[in-house]
Amino acid sequence: MSLSERRTADIGIIEGLFITKTLQEQAVSILADTQREMKGFRSARWNKRSMSVSGDTLTYTHNINFRFLDMKARVSRSGYNPSTTRRKAGKVQKQSLPVHNKPIFRHKRYIQKRISFGFTDEIRGIFEKMAQENNLLSGQ
């Protein structure tokens, strides 16, 4: 049985429901963790974050500058510093704020473990019952 045939079979539908539910739960948790880490940020531009789940894909949308807050050192332009102090070009040590990578990779490890080992017979029964209630299985 090919992968595409397996996904349309009943077991593929049940696994898909489990993966979608796991990703939705983790999306809420990731946003809560990043919000907790960002307790000192007051500007509205930093709060423009969203998570969306589409099938088996989790998408995280945020301000591009959000990624660079985790970095311990950043490259400085020649002689430029936001506090108007002249500096040499090159690396500048700055405060590292773990608001992006740390929560994302913490949850990534959990998602991998949950999807790999969390689909037990008990969980399969719960999601099979949910699929039957929503008339998603072909044997109905």
N, C-alpha and C positions, 0 to 999 in steps of 0.2 A: 504494500500500500504506500503510495507516494505521500509526501508531506501535505500537498494540497488536498488530496482525498481524505487524509486523516483529520485535517482541520474542519472539513464539512461533516465528518462523521460525528456521532453523538459524543464520543469521548473528547473530541477536539472542541466541541461547543462547551462542554463542562469545564475543560481546562482553560478555555478562553475566558469564561466567566470568572474563574478563580484568579487568573492573571489580572484581569481588569479591576476586580474588587481590591486585590492587593495593591495595585498601582494607585488607585483612588485613595485608599487609606494612607499610603505613604506620601502622596502629594499634599494632603492636609497636614501631615506631620512635618514635612520639610518646610512648608511655609510657616508653621508655628515655631519651629526651631530657628529659622533665619530671623524671624521677627524678635524672638527672645535675645538673639545675639546682637541685634541692631538697636538695643535700648537707648543708645545715645544719639541716634540719627533722627533729626527733626524735620528735615526738608522733605517735601512731598515727592520729589523726584526719586528718592530711594524706596518709596513704598509702592512703586509701579512694578509689581511682580505678579506673575500668575503661573499656574500649573494646569495643564490640560492632559487628559487621558483619552487616547483614541485607539481603541482595540488593544494592542499589546505595546503601545508606545506612550511614554511619559515625556511631555514637552514642558520645559521650564523657560519662561520668557522673563527677561529682566533688563535693566539698564546695562549697557556694555561696560561701563566703568565699575560696576559691581564686582567683576572678576578680579580687578587689580587691587582691591582692598586687602586681599589675603597675602599679597606679596610683601616680604620683609624688606626688600630693596627694590627701588625703581630707578630706571634710567632717567637722569636729569638732562634737560636740554642745556646747551652751552650758556652758562651764566644765569640761568633762570631758576628762580625759586618762588613759590607763591607768596612767601612772606617778604618778598623783595630783597632778600639777602643774596648777594652774589656768591655763586658756588662754581666749582669746576665742573666741566661736563663729565658725565659718567654716573656710576652707581651712587645712590644716596640711601642711607639707612632710614627707614621710616617705621612707624608703628604698624604692626601686622594686626589686622582685624579679621578674625576667622568667621566671616559671615557668608562665604560662598562655598569654598572647597570642603571645609570641615563638615558642615551639615550634609552636603550632597554626597560625599563619599561614605559617610557614616550610614546614611540610608541606603546607598547603593549596595553595600555589603549585606544589609538586612534584607533587601529585596531579593538579592541573589540567593541567599539561604532560604528564604521563605518560598520562593518559586521552585527551587531545586528540591527541597526536602519537606515542605509544608503541605504538599498535596497528598494527604493520607487517605485511607479508605473512608474514615469518618467525614473528612472535609469533602471528599468526592460525593458522598451520600447527601450532604447538605446542599451542594451546588446542583446535583442531579434533581433533587426535589424542587429547587428554585427554577431550574430550566423547564421541568414538567409543568409547573404552575404558570409559566409564561409561554407555554406551547412552542418551545424552541427545539425540542427533540423531534427527529423524523419518525420515531416509532409511535407517535400519537394518533 
